[in-house]
Amino acid sequence: MANIEIYTTPTCPYCHAAKALLNEKGAKYTEITVLDPGLREKMTQRANGRRTVPQIFIGETHVGGYDDMAALDRAGGLDPLLAQ
């Protein structure tokens, strides 16, 4: 499986939904909580200026947020990405 990193905050419902979808897929991921301003800045730079959470990276691919990942899953593109 691909290396997955998800930037989150503890109270974000979209973060919880993204983690639930990844869990359903049996995907292991690294969660990075961005309460620290330095970590959020790193996330923002890596996510091409996007400051909202979650921001999801699968391998070298920036998937985006939960809505982006859910749309990718509906289109049949998430499983192949996870299998890298």
Buried (B, 14 or more C-beta within 10 A) or exposed (E): EBEBBBBBBEEBEBBBBBBEBBEEBEBEBEBBBBEEEEEBEBBBEBBEEBEBBBBBBBBEEBBBBBEBBBEBBEEEEBEEBBEE
